[in-house]
Amino acid sequence: MSPDELRLLRKDRETRRSELLDAIHAIARRSPEVFEAEAEDLIRRSVWQHTGSDPTFSGRLDRWLKSEYRFETFASILPHDVRLERREVAPPSTEHLDERHRRVYDALVEKFDGTAEQPRNHHRWDAATRDQFIILGMIALGGKTGEKQARLVHYLGLGASGGDHLRGSNTVRAAKIALTRHVRSRIPGFADLFAKATGNGDRRQHRFMDLDVATTVAQYVRSHPASMLLPEPPISANLA
């Protein structure tokens, strides 16, 4: 690419970012309640991309969002060494997986990225595939602990506890079934991707059947361009 082309590309990106910022300001003015709810999630996801799961900073961010915004700027609470650039997370190494586990992982990658002959782009995912990526990613990032149903439903955009609880519960169940069926279609004799869920209602806990697969999938979703769809993992998450 020539210097002139690079300058034009930078100018176009600057224009796009300026217009996106303008759009956010317009939403803040015309739909303040929607903006407030979405802005919190955007801030949390953005910070996670840069700092990772940091319980100390997460607590400070929570306090800032609740009350300290009145006294401190957002920039003032950021760690001094944080780089506000997207972290480049490398795809996972699958060398530690045995052949069967690797085939499970490969089947999941095919689900979301397609094949060399028929690649898939996350910008063109349908709603069901998007939901499946969020559910797969959140449960994987939860490690041994897994993920609570209330958080899954919230980050699917189906509301917090209460509200349309049945719809959220059915969406989580349907996504887990679809993911397991996809893996079964690629691996004869495969049993289940997820362990039996425990608990009831919003506190129902969802986990992977195998922690090795969960760890590898967690690295995969963090390295994926669609990782922006995922929230910060819960502090209780443990992939060790």
N, C-alpha and C positions, 0 to 999 in steps of 0.2 A: 504494500500500500504506500502510495506516494505521500510526501509531507502535506500537500494540498488536500488530499483525500482524508488524511488524519485530522487536519484542522476542521474540515467540514463535518466529519464524524463527531468530533468533540463539541462543535457548535450545536449540532443537532441534538446531542445528549443533554447539553446544558438547557436548550430550549424545552425539551421534553420534561426535564426535572422541574423547570420553572413553572410549566403549565400544570404538572401534577400537584405542585405545592399550591398553586392557585385554586385547583379543584378542591383540595383539602380545606382551604380557607372558606370556600363557598359552602361546603358541607357543614363546616363548623358554624357558619352563620345561619344557614337555613334549617339544619337538622341537628341542633346541639346535643340532643340526647343520644342520637345514633353516633355522632362524632365522638362523644365522651367514651362510650362503650368500646368502639372500635379502636380509638387512639390508645387506650390502655393495653389492649392486646398487641397492637403494633409495636408499642414501646417494649413490652416484655419479649416479644419474638426477636426484635432487632438487637436488644442487649444480649439475649442468649446466643445469637449468631456470633457476637463479638467476644463475649466473656465466658461462654459455656455455663454450666450449672455451678454457680457460686452461691452457697447458702447465705454467706455474710452479706454480699451485695444484694441478693434477692430480698433480704429483710430490710435493707436500707431503701431499696426501690419501693417496697410495699409502703413503708412509712412516708416516703415522698409523695406517692400517689394518693394516700389517704389525707395527709394534712401538711406535710412539710413543704409542699409546693408553694405554700403561702409565704415562706421565709427564704427558701433556697431555690436557685435555678437548677434545672436538670443537669446542666453541664457540671455544676459544682459537686454533685454527688457521685459522678463517674470516677472510677479508680484512675489515678494520675497516669498510669501506663497503658490504659486501654486504647486500642486502635479502632477507631470507628470506621472500619472497613470490613467487608464480609470475609470471614475466615474461610480459607480454602481447606476443606476437610477431605482427606484422601479416601477413596473407596476402600472397603475392607479387604484385608488379606484373608483368603479362604484356605490357606495352606494347612491351618490347624484342624480343619473340619474333615471328618471321614467322608467317604464317597457318598453315603446316603444323605448326610447333612448338607453336603455341598449341592446335591441335586435339589434339595428343598430350597436352598438359597437361590440357585439358578432359576428355578421355576418362578420364584417371587420377582426376580429381576425381569424375567420375560413378561410377567404380568403387567409391569408398569413401564418398562422401556422397550418392549417388543424384542425383535430379533434383528440380526444384521440385514436380513432381506426385507423385513417389515418393521422398521423402528417406530416407536411411539413417542410422541412429544407431550409433556405434561400440560402444555397450554391447550391441548385438544382432548384432554380426558373428559369423559362424561361425569355426571354428578356421582354415580355409583362408584366409579373408579377413584374419584377424589376422596370420597368417604372411606373407601377401603384403605387408601394410602394413609390417611390420618389415623384411622383405627389401628392399622398394623404398626405404624411408626410410634404412636403413643404407648401402645402395650410393650413394644420392644424397648423403648427408652426407659420404661419403668423397671426393667431388669427382673430381679427375683421378686420384687414387690408387685410388679404389674401396674395396672391402672384402674382407678375407680370409674364406675359407669357414669357418675355425675360429671366428671371432667370430660370424658369422651363425648357425652351428649352436648355439653356446653361448647366444646371446640368444633363440633360438627355444625354449630349454628342453630341447634334445635332447642335452645333455651336451657336455663339452669334447672335445678330440681323443681318439681312441680310442673306447671304448664302442660306442655304436650309430652308428658313422660312416656306414654305408651309408644308414641312415634319414635322417640329417641331410642328406647329399648329395642324396638323392632329393627331399627336401622343398624344398631351395633350387632345384633344377632345375625341379620342378613349378610352383613359384610364379613363376619367371621366364617359363616357357612360358605360364602362365595370364594373366599381365599383358600379355605381348606379343600373345596371341590377342585379348584384350579390346580393345586399341588397334587391331589389324587389323580387328576387326569394326566399328569406328567410322570407320576411315580406309582406303578402298580403295587398294591398292597399297603400304601401309605395310610396310617391310622388317623391322626389329627394334628393340626398345627398348634392348637391352643389347648391348655389344660382345662379341666372342668372349672367353670366359674364358681366362685364362692360368695356367700352373703346374699343380701336381698336389696331390691330397690336401688337408690342412688349409691349405696355403699357396696354394691356388687363389684367384686374384684375380678379382673380379667388378666390372665397371664399366658405366656408361651409354655408349651409342653417341654421344650428343651432350652436351657439357658445359653448353650453355645450358639444355637440358631438365633436366639433373641439378641445376643451381643453382636453378632455379625450383621443382623438386620438393622440394629440401632446405628451402627457405623454407616451402613448403606443409606439409610434415610437422611442422616446428617450430611452426607456428601451429595445428596440428590438436589437438583435445582428446585424441586418442589418442597424442600425443607422449610421454606418460609411459611408453609401451611401449618407447621407443627408448633405447639407451645413449648415453653421451657419444661423439662421433666420435673416431676415432684421432687422435693428435697429428700424424700424417703427412698428415691430410686437407688437401686444397688445392682450394679452389673458385675461386681467382683465375684 
